[in-house]
Amino acid sequence: MDKTSTDLARRFDVIGVEDLNIGGMTRSARGTMEAPGRRVRQKAGLNRGILAAGWGALVRRLEHKAPGRVIKIDPRNTSRTCSACGHVAVESRESQAVFTCAACGFGVNADVNAAMNIRDTAAGHAVAAREGPPLGRPANREPQHNLPLTG
């Protein structure tokens, strides 16, 4: 994860991530004695997977290595919004993996469509995040140790 966050911080001026409520996503499904939960084992497995992937840790490391350049995007409707025309519809998500716009017919993998929406939203913040001169290198980039020095 450390190499990934360093690579992202070095290569990109703006890094868009979904502002996920990981604590809420990994809450227990056990329920109570009066109203026991359903599919508790499946939910426990999903929780282990989410926590093992370290989504929150990656975002924290990115924020440390690329201060001011990590843009947290509201996750609502990122997977239901068409990245081609902007139409929002539940019926556009045919399945977990397939997105086909109900308005324009644009079809792509659902995760790719959501990623394009996150990218496009974060791109609107690019100018404000750079804090550097319009030409040349941004002032707040992590140092590039493998580049030759000139001057």
Residue pairs with C-beta under 8 A, 6 or more apart in sequence:
1 54
1 57
1 58
1 61
2 61
4 58
5 58
5 61
5 62
5 65
6 65
6 142
8 15
8 62
8 66
9 15
9 62
9 65
9 66
9 69
9 141
9 142
10 141
10 142
10 144
12 66
12 69
13 69
13 126
13 129
13 130
13 138
13 141
14 69
14 71
14 122
14 123
14 125
14 126
14 129
14 130
15 62
15 66
15 69
15 70
15 71
15 122
16 71
16 73
16 118
16 119
16 121
16 122
16 123
17 59
17 62
17 70
17 71
17 72
17 73
17 118
18 72
18 73
18 75
18 78
18 118
19 72
19 73
19 74
19 75
20 55
20 75
22 50
22 51
22 55
22 56
25 47
25 50
26 47
26 50
26 51
28 37
28 40
28 43
28 44
28 47
29 37
29 38
29 39
29 40
29 43
29 44
30 36
30 37
30 40
31 37
31 38
31 40
37 43
59 70
59 72
62 70
63 70
65 142
66 140
66 142
67 140
68 129
68 131
68 140
69 129
69 130
69 140
71 121
71 122
71 125
71 129
73 118
73 121
73 122
77 88
78 114
78 117
78 118
79 93
79 99
79 110
79 111
79 113
79 114
79 117
80 88
80 89
80 90
80 92
80 93
81 87
81 88
81 113
81 117
82 88
82 89
82 92
82 99
82 101
82 103
82 104
82 106
82 113
83 106
83 108
83 113
83 116
83 117
83 120
84 101
84 104
84 106
85 101
85 103
85 104
85 106
87 101
87 102
87 103
87 104
89 101
89 102
89 103
91 102
92 99
92 100
92 101
92 102
93 99
93 110
94 100
95 110
96 110
97 109
97 110
97 111
98 107
98 109
98 110
99 107
99 108
99 109
99 110
99 112
99 113
100 106
100 107
101 107
108 116
130 138
130 139
130 140
131 138
131 139
131 140
132 138
132 139
132 140
132 141
133 139
